[in-house]
Amino acid sequence: MTSKELTGLNLRVSFATANIKIALISSLITLRLSL
């Protein structure tokens, strides 16, 4: 693997984790609001 491929992979992974965090936070907020 080249360094370019590695950086692309890292970006994708960080993007995926960020999306998961956002989804978790938004679901927590909706839970709080519904309660």
FENRA-V59730 format. One record per residue. SS is DSSP state (H for helix, E for strand, - for the rest). PHI is phi in radians with two decimals (none if undefined). D_CENTER is the distance of its C-alpha to the mean C-alpha in whole Angstrom. Layout:
ss=<SS & SS>
phi=<PHI & PHI>
d_center=<D_CENTER & D_CENTER>
//
This chain:
ss=<- & - & H & H & H & H & H & H & H & H & H & H & H & H & H & H & H & H & H & H & H & H & H & H & H & H & H & H & H & H & H & H & H & H & ->
phi=<none & -1.53 & -1.12 & -1.12 & -1.11 & -1.12 & -1.14 & -1.10 & -1.14 & -1.06 & -1.10 & -1.12 & -1.12 & -1.13 & -1.13 & -1.12 & -1.14 & -1.12 & -1.10 & -1.12 & -1.07 & -1.07 & -1.12 & -1.11 & -1.09 & -1.14 & -1.20 & -1.12 & -1.09 & -1.15 & -1.12 & -1.07 & -1.20 & -1.26 & -1.43>
d_center=<24 & 24 & 22 & 21 & 20 & 18 & 17 & 15 & 14 & 12 & 11 & 9 & 8 & 6 & 5 & 4 & 3 & 2 & 3 & 4 & 5 & 6 & 8 & 9 & 11 & 12 & 14 & 15 & 17 & 18 & 19 & 21 & 22 & 24 & 26>
//
